[in-house]
Amino acid sequence: MKKRVTLTFPKRTVQMPVTYRLAKDFNVAANIIRAQVAPNQIGKLVVELSGDIDELDAAIEWMRSQDIHVSLVSREILIDEDSCVNCGLCTGVCPTEALTLDRQTFKLNFTRSRCIVCEQCIPTCPVQAISTNL
């Protein structure tokens, strides 16, 4: 099973080896999608966790016991097709190729199932046609 979560670390736990502990103690793989972590500052990670449902739940409970705020990611990327100018800038930053340009029509294609909601496309769009549902 997979769960996409956002982890918010208080300053005192930002240097804790969380992904190592998830793998070692809970047999949970952590694919880091986005990270914003610096010493002595609040840290944020968007992570896709993979493992057995019971192990995932135990890992999430452990993180919460360490004062790490865990929230399930239920956001989706939205594209305003009326505003989009099909410039293709977003395709260059999309790590999963969920955003592509059709080679014949030069229209933007969005494959929602490939999207990991990393949000790298949002600030790249010059006409602000890309947003999230939250």
MODELLER restraints for C-alpha pairs under 7 A, 6 or more apart:
rsr = mdl.restraints
at = mdl.atoms
rsr.add(forms.Gaussian(group=physical.xy_distance, feature=features.Distance(at['CA:1:A'], at['CA:50:A']), mean=5.65, stdev=0.5))
rsr.add(forms.Gaussian(group=physical.xy_distance, feature=features.Distance(at['CA:1:A'], at['CA:51:A']), mean=5.49, stdev=0.5))
rsr.add(forms.Gaussian(group=physical.xy_distance, feature=features.Distance(at['CA:1:A'], at['CA:52:A']), mean=5.94, stdev=0.5))
rsr.add(forms.Gaussian(group=physical.xy_distance, feature=features.Distance(at['CA:1:A'], at['CA:53:A']), mean=6.08, stdev=0.5))
rsr.add(forms.Gaussian(group=physical.xy_distance, feature=features.Distance(at['CA:2:A'], at['CA:48:A']), mean=6.58, stdev=0.5))
rsr.add(forms.Gaussian(group=physical.xy_distance, feature=features.Distance(at['CA:2:A'], at['CA:49:A']), mean=5.47, stdev=0.5))
rsr.add(forms.Gaussian(group=physical.xy_distance, feature=features.Distance(at['CA:2:A'], at['CA:50:A']), mean=4.46, stdev=0.5))
rsr.add(forms.Gaussian(group=physical.xy_distance, feature=features.Distance(at['CA:2:A'], at['CA:51:A']), mean=6.64, stdev=0.5))
rsr.add(forms.Gaussian(group=physical.xy_distance, feature=features.Distance(at['CA:3:A'], at['CA:48:A']), mean=5.63, stdev=0.5))
rsr.add(forms.Gaussian(group=physical.xy_distance, feature=features.Distance(at['CA:3:A'], at['CA:49:A']), mean=5.20, stdev=0.5))
rsr.add(forms.Gaussian(group=physical.xy_distance, feature=features.Distance(at['CA:3:A'], at['CA:50:A']), mean=6.65, stdev=0.5))
rsr.add(forms.Gaussian(group=physical.xy_distance, feature=features.Distance(at['CA:4:A'], at['CA:47:A']), mean=5.71, stdev=0.5))
rsr.add(forms.Gaussian(group=physical.xy_distance, feature=features.Distance(at['CA:4:A'], at['CA:48:A']), mean=4.25, stdev=0.5))
rsr.add(forms.Gaussian(group=physical.xy_distance, feature=features.Distance(at['CA:4:A'], at['CA:49:A']), mean=6.14, stdev=0.5))
rsr.add(forms.Gaussian(group=physical.xy_distance, feature=features.Distance(at['CA:4:A'], at['CA:72:A']), mean=6.05, stdev=0.5))
rsr.add(forms.Gaussian(group=physical.xy_distance, feature=features.Distance(at['CA:4:A'], at['CA:73:A']), mean=5.48, stdev=0.5))
rsr.add(forms.Gaussian(group=physical.xy_distance, feature=features.Distance(at['CA:5:A'], at['CA:46:A']), mean=5.81, stdev=0.5))
rsr.add(forms.Gaussian(group=physical.xy_distance, feature=features.Distance(at['CA:5:A'], at['CA:47:A']), mean=5.47, stdev=0.5))
rsr.add(forms.Gaussian(group=physical.xy_distance, feature=features.Distance(at['CA:5:A'], at['CA:48:A']), mean=6.33, stdev=0.5))
rsr.add(forms.Gaussian(group=physical.xy_distance, feature=features.Distance(at['CA:5:A'], at['CA:70:A']), mean=6.48, stdev=0.5))
rsr.add(forms.Gaussian(group=physical.xy_distance, feature=features.Distance(at['CA:5:A'], at['CA:71:A']), mean=5.48, stdev=0.5))
rsr.add(forms.Gaussian(group=physical.xy_distance, feature=features.Distance(at['CA:5:A'], at['CA:72:A']), mean=4.39, stdev=0.5))
rsr.add(forms.Gaussian(group=physical.xy_distance, feature=features.Distance(at['CA:5:A'], at['CA:73:A']), mean=5.07, stdev=0.5))
rsr.add(forms.Gaussian(group=physical.xy_distance, feature=features.Distance(at['CA:6:A'], at['CA:44:A']), mean=6.95, stdev=0.5))
rsr.add(forms.Gaussian(group=physical.xy_distance, feature=features.Distance(at['CA:6:A'], at['CA:45:A']), mean=5.62, stdev=0.5))
rsr.add(forms.Gaussian(group=physical.xy_distance, feature=features.Distance(at['CA:6:A'], at['CA:46:A']), mean=4.45, stdev=0.5))
rsr.add(forms.Gaussian(group=physical.xy_distance, feature=features.Distance(at['CA:6:A'], at['CA:47:A']), mean=6.32, stdev=0.5))
rsr.add(forms.Gaussian(group=physical.xy_distance, feature=features.Distance(at['CA:6:A'], at['CA:70:A']), mean=5.82, stdev=0.5))
rsr.add(forms.Gaussian(group=physical.xy_distance, feature=features.Distance(at['CA:6:A'], at['CA:71:A']), mean=5.29, stdev=0.5))
rsr.add(forms.Gaussian(group=physical.xy_distance, feature=features.Distance(at['CA:6:A'], at['CA:72:A']), mean=6.37, stdev=0.5))
rsr.add(forms.Gaussian(group=physical.xy_distance, feature=features.Distance(at['CA:6:A'], at['CA:73:A']), mean=6.41, stdev=0.5))
rsr.add(forms.Gaussian(group=physical.xy_distance, feature=features.Distance(at['CA:7:A'], at['CA:44:A']), mean=5.52, stdev=0.5))
rsr.add(forms.Gaussian(group=physical.xy_distance, feature=features.Distance(at['CA:7:A'], at['CA:45:A']), mean=5.06, stdev=0.5))
rsr.add(forms.Gaussian(group=physical.xy_distance, feature=features.Distance(at['CA:7:A'], at['CA:46:A']), mean=6.34, stdev=0.5))
rsr.add(forms.Gaussian(group=physical.xy_distance, feature=features.Distance(at['CA:7:A'], at['CA:68:A']), mean=6.42, stdev=0.5))
rsr.add(forms.Gaussian(group=physical.xy_distance, feature=features.Distance(at['CA:7:A'], at['CA:69:A']), mean=5.62, stdev=0.5))
rsr.add(forms.Gaussian(group=physical.xy_distance, feature=features.Distance(at['CA:7:A'], at['CA:70:A']), mean=4.86, stdev=0.5))
rsr.add(forms.Gaussian(group=physical.xy_distance, feature=features.Distance(at['CA:7:A'], at['CA:71:A']), mean=6.73, stdev=0.5))
rsr.add(forms.Gaussian(group=physical.xy_distance, feature=features.Distance(at['CA:8:A'], at['CA:43:A']), mean=5.65, stdev=0.5))
rsr.add(forms.Gaussian(group=physical.xy_distance, feature=features.Distance(at['CA:8:A'], at['CA:44:A']), mean=4.58, stdev=0.5))
rsr.add(forms.Gaussian(group=physical.xy_distance, feature=features.Distance(at['CA:8:A'], at['CA:45:A']), mean=6.67, stdev=0.5))
rsr.add(forms.Gaussian(group=physical.xy_distance, feature=features.Distance(at['CA:8:A'], at['CA:68:A']), mean=5.71, stdev=0.5))
rsr.add(forms.Gaussian(group=physical.xy_distance, feature=features.Distance(at['CA:8:A'], at['CA:69:A']), mean=4.99, stdev=0.5))
rsr.add(forms.Gaussian(group=physical.xy_distance, feature=features.Distance(at['CA:8:A'], at['CA:70:A']), mean=6.68, stdev=0.5))
rsr.add(forms.Gaussian(group=physical.xy_distance, feature=features.Distance(at['CA:9:A'], at['CA:42:A']), mean=5.57, stdev=0.5))
rsr.add(forms.Gaussian(group=physical.xy_distance, feature=features.Distance(at['CA:9:A'], at['CA:43:A']), mean=4.85, stdev=0.5))
rsr.add(forms.Gaussian(group=physical.xy_distance, feature=features.Distance(at['CA:9:A'], at['CA:44:A']), mean=6.23, stdev=0.5))
rsr.add(forms.Gaussian(group=physical.xy_distance, feature=features.Distance(at['CA:9:A'], at['CA:68:A']), mean=4.98, stdev=0.5))
rsr.add(forms.Gaussian(group=physical.xy_distance, feature=features.Distance(at['CA:9:A'], at['CA:69:A']), mean=6.63, stdev=0.5))
rsr.add(forms.Gaussian(group=physical.xy_distance, feature=features.Distance(at['CA:10:A'], at['CA:42:A']), mean=5.04, stdev=0.5))
rsr.add(forms.Gaussian(group=physical.xy_distance, feature=features.Distance(at['CA:10:A'], at['CA:43:A']), mean=6.78, stdev=0.5))
rsr.add(forms.Gaussian(group=physical.xy_distance, feature=features.Distance(at['CA:10:A'], at['CA:68:A']), mean=6.75, stdev=0.5))
rsr.add(forms.Gaussian(group=physical.xy_distance, feature=features.Distance(at['CA:11:A'], at['CA:40:A']), mean=5.13, stdev=0.5))
rsr.add(forms.Gaussian(group=physical.xy_distance, feature=features.Distance(at['CA:11:A'], at['CA:41:A']), mean=5.01, stdev=0.5))
rsr.add(forms.Gaussian(group=physical.xy_distance, feature=features.Distance(at['CA:11:A'], at['CA:42:A']), mean=4.94, stdev=0.5))
rsr.add(forms.Gaussian(group=physical.xy_distance, feature=features.Distance(at['CA:14:A'], at['CA:37:A']), mean=6.99, stdev=0.5))
rsr.add(forms.Gaussian(group=physical.xy_distance, feature=features.Distance(at['CA:14:A'], at['CA:39:A']), mean=6.75, stdev=0.5))
rsr.add(forms.Gaussian(group=physical.xy_distance, feature=features.Distance(at['CA:14:A'], at['CA:42:A']), mean=6.94, stdev=0.5))
rsr.add(forms.Gaussian(group=physical.xy_distance, feature=features.Distance(at['CA:14:A'], at['CA:43:A']), mean=6.00, stdev=0.5))
rsr.add(forms.Gaussian(group=physical.xy_distance, feature=features.Distance(at['CA:19:A'], at['CA:30:A']), mean=6.11, stdev=0.5))
rsr.add(forms.Gaussian(group=physical.xy_distance, feature=features.Distance(at['CA:22:A'], at['CA:28:A']), mean=5.29, stdev=0.5))
rsr.add(forms.Gaussian(group=physical.xy_distance, feature=features.Distance(at['CA:22:A'], at['CA:29:A']), mean=6.90, stdev=0.5))
rsr.add(forms.Gaussian(group=physical.xy_distance, feature=features.Distance(at['CA:22:A'], at['CA:59:A']), mean=6.36, stdev=0.5))
rsr.add(forms.Gaussian(group=physical.xy_distance, feature=features.Distance(at['CA:23:A'], at['CA:29:A']), mean=5.62, stdev=0.5))
rsr.add(forms.Gaussian(group=physical.xy_distance, feature=features.Distance(at['CA:26:A'], at['CA:55:A']), mean=5.62, stdev=0.5))
rsr.add(forms.Gaussian(group=physical.xy_distance, feature=features.Distance(at['CA:26:A'], at['CA:59:A']), mean=6.06, stdev=0.5))
rsr.add(forms.Gaussian(group=physical.xy_distance, feature=features.Distance(at['CA:27:A'], at['CA:51:A']), mean=6.75, stdev=0.5))
rsr.add(forms.Gaussian(group=physical.xy_distance, feature=features.Distance(at['CA:27:A'], at['CA:55:A']), mean=6.95, stdev=0.5))
rsr.add(forms.Gaussian(group=physical.xy_distance, feature=features.Distance(at['CA:28:A'], at['CA:49:A']), mean=6.44, stdev=0.5))
rsr.add(forms.Gaussian(group=physical.xy_distance, feature=features.Distance(at['CA:28:A'], at['CA:50:A']), mean=5.60, stdev=0.5))
rsr.add(forms.Gaussian(group=physical.xy_distance, feature=features.Distance(at['CA:28:A'], at['CA:51:A']), mean=4.91, stdev=0.5))
rsr.add(forms.Gaussian(group=physical.xy_distance, feature=features.Distance(at['CA:28:A'], at['CA:55:A']), mean=6.80, stdev=0.5))
rsr.add(forms.Gaussian(group=physical.xy_distance, feature=features.Distance(at['CA:28:A'], at['CA:56:A']), mean=6.52, stdev=0.5))
rsr.add(forms.Gaussian(group=physical.xy_distance, feature=features.Distance(at['CA:29:A'], at['CA:49:A']), mean=5.65, stdev=0.5))
rsr.add(forms.Gaussian(group=physical.xy_distance, feature=features.Distance(at['CA:29:A'], at['CA:50:A']), mean=5.09, stdev=0.5))
rsr.add(forms.Gaussian(group=physical.xy_distance, feature=features.Distance(at['CA:29:A'], at['CA:51:A']), mean=6.52, stdev=0.5))
rsr.add(forms.Gaussian(group=physical.xy_distance, feature=features.Distance(at['CA:30:A'], at['CA:47:A']), mean=6.14, stdev=0.5))
rsr.add(forms.Gaussian(group=physical.xy_distance, feature=features.Distance(at['CA:30:A'], at['CA:48:A']), mean=5.75, stdev=0.5))
rsr.add(forms.Gaussian(group=physical.xy_distance, feature=features.Distance(at['CA:30:A'], at['CA:49:A']), mean=4.70, stdev=0.5))
rsr.add(forms.Gaussian(group=physical.xy_distance, feature=features.Distance(at['CA:30:A'], at['CA:50:A']), mean=6.55, stdev=0.5))
rsr.add(forms.Gaussian(group=physical.xy_distance, feature=features.Distance(at['CA:31:A'], at['CA:47:A']), mean=5.51, stdev=0.5))
rsr.add(forms.Gaussian(group=physical.xy_distance, feature=features.Distance(at['CA:31:A'], at['CA:48:A']), mean=5.07, stdev=0.5))
rsr.add(forms.Gaussian(group=physical.xy_distance, feature=features.Distance(at['CA:31:A'], at['CA:49:A']), mean=6.43, stdev=0.5))
rsr.add(forms.Gaussian(group=physical.xy_distance, feature=features.Distance(at['CA:32:A'], at['CA:45:A']), mean=6.97, stdev=0.5))
rsr.add(forms.Gaussian(group=physical.xy_distance, feature=features.Distance(at['CA:32:A'], at['CA:46:A']), mean=6.18, stdev=0.5))
rsr.add(forms.Gaussian(group=physical.xy_distance, feature=features.Distance(at['CA:32:A'], at['CA:47:A']), mean=4.52, stdev=0.5))
rsr.add(forms.Gaussian(group=physical.xy_distance, feature=features.Distance(at['CA:32:A'], at['CA:48:A']), mean=6.52, stdev=0.5))
rsr.add(forms.Gaussian(group=physical.xy_distance, feature=features.Distance(at['CA:33:A'], at['CA:46:A']), mean=5.40, stdev=0.5))
rsr.add(forms.Gaussian(group=physical.xy_distance, feature=features.Distance(at['CA:33:A'], at['CA:47:A']), mean=5.42, stdev=0.5))
rsr.add(forms.Gaussian(group=physical.xy_distance, feature=features.Distance(at['CA:33:A'], at['CA:118:A']), mean=6.18, stdev=0.5))
rsr.add(forms.Gaussian(group=physical.xy_distance, feature=features.Distance(at['CA:34:A'], at['CA:45:A']), mean=5.66, stdev=0.5))
rsr.add(forms.Gaussian(group=physical.xy_distance, feature=features.Distance(at['CA:34:A'], at['CA:46:A']), mean=5.03, stdev=0.5))
rsr.add(forms.Gaussian(group=physical.xy_distance, feature=features.Distance(at['CA:34:A'], at['CA:118:A']), mean=6.27, stdev=0.5))
rsr.add(forms.Gaussian(group=physical.xy_distance, feature=features.Distance(at['CA:35:A'], at['CA:44:A']), mean=5.95, stdev=0.5))
rsr.add(forms.Gaussian(group=physical.xy_distance, feature=features.Distance(at['CA:35:A'], at['CA:45:A']), mean=4.51, stdev=0.5))
rsr.add(forms.Gaussian(group=physical.xy_distance, feature=features.Distance(at['CA:35:A'], at['CA:46:A']), mean=6.49, stdev=0.5))
rsr.add(forms.Gaussian(group=physical.xy_distance, feature=features.Distance(at['CA:36:A'], at['CA:43:A']), mean=5.65, stdev=0.5))
rsr.add(forms.Gaussian(group=physical.xy_distance, feature=features.Distance(at['CA:36:A'], at['CA:44:A']), mean=5.15, stdev=0.5))
rsr.add(forms.Gaussian(group=physical.xy_distance, feature=features.Distance(at['CA:36:A'], at['CA:45:A']), mean=6.29, stdev=0.5))
rsr.add(forms.Gaussian(group=physical.xy_distance, feature=features.Distance(at['CA:37:A'], at['CA:43:A']), mean=4.34, stdev=0.5))
rsr.add(forms.Gaussian(group=physical.xy_distance, feature=features.Distance(at['CA:37:A'], at['CA:44:A']), mean=6.15, stdev=0.5))
rsr.add(forms.Gaussian(group=physical.xy_distance, feature=features.Distance(at['CA:64:A'], at['CA:70:A']), mean=6.60, stdev=0.5))
rsr.add(forms.Gaussian(group=physical.xy_distance, feature=features.Distance(at['CA:75:A'], at['CA:132:A']), mean=6.27, stdev=0.5))
rsr.add(forms.Gaussian(group=physical.xy_distance, feature=features.Distance(at['CA:75:A'], at['CA:133:A']), mean=5.85, stdev=0.5))
rsr.add(forms.Gaussian(group=physical.xy_distance, feature=features.Distance(at['CA:75:A'], at['CA:134:A']), mean=6.22, stdev=0.5))
rsr.add(forms.Gaussian(group=physical.xy_distance, feature=features.Distance(at['CA:76:A'], at['CA:117:A']), mean=6.27, stdev=0.5))
rsr.add(forms.Gaussian(group=physical.xy_distance, feature=features.Distance(at['CA:76:A'], at['CA:132:A']), mean=5.46, stdev=0.5))
rsr.add(forms.Gaussian(group=physical.xy_distance, feature=features.Distance(at['CA:76:A'], at['CA:133:A']), mean=5.73, stdev=0.5))
rsr.add(forms.Gaussian(group=physical.xy_distance, feature=features.Distance(at['CA:77:A'], at['CA:117:A']), mean=6.28, stdev=0.5))
rsr.add(forms.Gaussian(group=physical.xy_distance, feature=features.Distance(at['CA:77:A'], at['CA:130:A']), mean=6.93, stdev=0.5))
rsr.add(forms.Gaussian(group=physical.xy_distance, feature=features.Distance(at['CA:77:A'], at['CA:131:A']), mean=5.79, stdev=0.5))
rsr.add(forms.Gaussian(group=physical.xy_distance, feature=features.Distance(at['CA:77:A'], at['CA:132:A']), mean=4.58, stdev=0.5))
rsr.add(forms.Gaussian(group=physical.xy_distance, feature=features.Distance(at['CA:77:A'], at['CA:133:A']), mean=6.67, stdev=0.5))
rsr.add(forms.Gaussian(group=physical.xy_distance, feature=features.Distance(at['CA:78:A'], at['CA:130:A']), mean=5.71, stdev=0.5))
rsr.add(forms.Gaussian(group=physical.xy_distance, feature=features.Distance(at['CA:78:A'], at['CA:131:A']), mean=5.22, stdev=0.5))
rsr.add(forms.Gaussian(group=physical.xy_distance, feature=features.Distance(at['CA:78:A'], at['CA:132:A']), mean=5.44, stdev=0.5))
rsr.add(forms.Gaussian(group=physical.xy_distance, feature=features.Distance(at['CA:78:A'], at['CA:133:A']), mean=6.57, stdev=0.5))
rsr.add(forms.Gaussian(group=physical.xy_distance, feature=features.Distance(at['CA:79:A'], at['CA:129:A']), mean=5.66, stdev=0.5))
rsr.add(forms.Gaussian(group=physical.xy_distance, feature=features.Distance(at['CA:79:A'], at['CA:130:A']), mean=4.66, stdev=0.5))
rsr.add(forms.Gaussian(group=physical.xy_distance, feature=features.Distance(at['CA:79:A'], at['CA:131:A']), mean=6.58, stdev=0.5))
rsr.add(forms.Gaussian(group=physical.xy_distance, feature=features.Distance(at['CA:80:A'], at['CA:129:A']), mean=5.01, stdev=0.5))
rsr.add(forms.Gaussian(group=physical.xy_distance, feature=features.Distance(at['CA:80:A'], at['CA:130:A']), mean=6.44, stdev=0.5))
rsr.add(forms.Gaussian(group=physical.xy_distance, feature=features.Distance(at['CA:83:A'], at['CA:127:A']), mean=6.87, stdev=0.5))
rsr.add(forms.Gaussian(group=physical.xy_distance, feature=features.Distance(at['CA:83:A'], at['CA:129:A']), mean=5.38, stdev=0.5))
rsr.add(forms.Gaussian(group=physical.xy_distance, feature=features.Distance(at['CA:84:A'], at['CA:127:A']), mean=6.90, stdev=0.5))
rsr.add(forms.Gaussian(group=physical.xy_distance, feature=features.Distance(at['CA:84:A'], at['CA:129:A']), mean=5.34, stdev=0.5))
rsr.add(forms.Gaussian(group=physical.xy_distance, feature=features.Distance(at['CA:86:A'], at['CA:106:A']), mean=6.93, stdev=0.5))
rsr.add(forms.Gaussian(group=physical.xy_distance, feature=features.Distance(at['CA:86:A'], at['CA:107:A']), mean=5.56, stdev=0.5))
rsr.add(forms.Gaussian(group=physical.xy_distance, feature=features.Distance(at['CA:86:A'], at['CA:108:A']), mean=5.44, stdev=0.5))
rsr.add(forms.Gaussian(group=physical.xy_distance, feature=features.Distance(at['CA:88:A'], at['CA:101:A']), mean=6.41, stdev=0.5))
rsr.add(forms.Gaussian(group=physical.xy_distance, feature=features.Distance(at['CA:88:A'], at['CA:108:A']), mean=6.93, stdev=0.5))
rsr.add(forms.Gaussian(group=physical.xy_distance, feature=features.Distance(at['CA:89:A'], at['CA:124:A']), mean=6.51, stdev=0.5))
rsr.add(forms.Gaussian(group=physical.xy_distance, feature=features.Distance(at['CA:89:A'], at['CA:125:A']), mean=6.63, stdev=0.5))
rsr.add(forms.Gaussian(group=physical.xy_distance, feature=features.Distance(at['CA:90:A'], at['CA:99:A']), mean=6.87, stdev=0.5))
rsr.add(forms.Gaussian(group=physical.xy_distance, feature=features.Distance(at['CA:90:A'], at['CA:121:A']), mean=4.88, stdev=0.5))
rsr.add(forms.Gaussian(group=physical.xy_distance, feature=features.Distance(at['CA:90:A'], at['CA:124:A']), mean=5.85, stdev=0.5))
rsr.add(forms.Gaussian(group=physical.xy_distance, feature=features.Distance(at['CA:90:A'], at['CA:125:A']), mean=6.17, stdev=0.5))
rsr.add(forms.Gaussian(group=physical.xy_distance, feature=features.Distance(at['CA:91:A'], at['CA:97:A']), mean=6.80, stdev=0.5))
rsr.add(forms.Gaussian(group=physical.xy_distance, feature=features.Distance(at['CA:91:A'], at['CA:99:A']), mean=5.06, stdev=0.5))
rsr.add(forms.Gaussian(group=physical.xy_distance, feature=features.Distance(at['CA:91:A'], at['CA:100:A']), mean=5.40, stdev=0.5))
rsr.add(forms.Gaussian(group=physical.xy_distance, feature=features.Distance(at['CA:93:A'], at['CA:120:A']), mean=6.31, stdev=0.5))
rsr.add(forms.Gaussian(group=physical.xy_distance, feature=features.Distance(at['CA:93:A'], at['CA:121:A']), mean=6.27, stdev=0.5))
rsr.add(forms.Gaussian(group=physical.xy_distance, feature=features.Distance(at['CA:94:A'], at['CA:120:A']), mean=6.74, stdev=0.5))
rsr.add(forms.Gaussian(group=physical.xy_distance, feature=features.Distance(at['CA:94:A'], at['CA:121:A']), mean=6.45, stdev=0.5))
rsr.add(forms.Gaussian(group=physical.xy_distance, feature=features.Distance(at['CA:96:A'], at['CA:114:A']), mean=6.19, stdev=0.5))
rsr.add(forms.Gaussian(group=physical.xy_distance, feature=features.Distance(at['CA:96:A'], at['CA:115:A']), mean=6.61, stdev=0.5))
rsr.add(forms.Gaussian(group=physical.xy_distance, feature=features.Distance(at['CA:98:A'], at['CA:110:A']), mean=5.56, stdev=0.5))
rsr.add(forms.Gaussian(group=physical.xy_distance, feature=features.Distance(at['CA:98:A'], at['CA:111:A']), mean=4.80, stdev=0.5))
rsr.add(forms.Gaussian(group=physical.xy_distance, feature=features.Distance(at['CA:98:A'], at['CA:112:A']), mean=6.50, stdev=0.5))
rsr.add(forms.Gaussian(group=physical.xy_distance, feature=features.Distance(at['CA:98:A'], at['CA:114:A']), mean=4.98, stdev=0.5))
rsr.add(forms.Gaussian(group=physical.xy_distance, feature=features.Distance(at['CA:98:A'], at['CA:115:A']), mean=5.24, stdev=0.5))
rsr.add(forms.Gaussian(group=physical.xy_distance, feature=features.Distance(at['CA:99:A'], at['CA:108:A']), mean=6.89, stdev=0.5))
rsr.add(forms.Gaussian(group=physical.xy_distance, feature=features.Distance(at['CA:99:A'], at['CA:109:A']), mean=5.74, stdev=0.5))
rsr.add(forms.Gaussian(group=physical.xy_distance, feature=features.Distance(at['CA:99:A'], at['CA:110:A']), mean=4.78, stdev=0.5))
rsr.add(forms.Gaussian(group=physical.xy_distance, feature=features.Distance(at['CA:99:A'], at['CA:111:A']), mean=6.54, stdev=0.5))
rsr.add(forms.Gaussian(group=physical.xy_distance, feature=features.Distance(at['CA:100:A'], at['CA:108:A']), mean=5.84, stdev=0.5))
rsr.add(forms.Gaussian(group=physical.xy_distance, feature=features.Distance(at['CA:100:A'], at['CA:109:A']), mean=5.21, stdev=0.5))
rsr.add(forms.Gaussian(group=physical.xy_distance, feature=features.Distance(at['CA:100:A'], at['CA:110:A']), mean=6.66, stdev=0.5))
rsr.add(forms.Gaussian(group=physical.xy_distance, feature=features.Distance(at['CA:101:A'], at['CA:107:A']), mean=5.48, stdev=0.5))
rsr.add(forms.Gaussian(group=physical.xy_distance, feature=features.Distance(at['CA:101:A'], at['CA:108:A']), mean=4.59, stdev=0.5))
rsr.add(forms.Gaussian(group=physical.xy_distance, feature=features.Distance(at['CA:101:A'], at['CA:109:A']), mean=5.81, stdev=0.5))
rsr.add(forms.Gaussian(group=physical.xy_distance, feature=features.Distance(at['CA:102:A'], at['CA:108:A']), mean=6.36, stdev=0.5))
rsr.add(forms.Gaussian(group=physical.xy_distance, feature=features.Distance(at['CA:102:A'], at['CA:109:A']), mean=6.60, stdev=0.5))
rsr.add(forms.Gaussian(group=physical.xy_distance, feature=features.Distance(at['CA:122:A'], at['CA:130:A']), mean=5.26, stdev=0.5))
rsr.add(forms.Gaussian(group=physical.xy_distance, feature=features.Distance(at['CA:122:A'], at['CA:131:A']), mean=5.95, stdev=0.5))
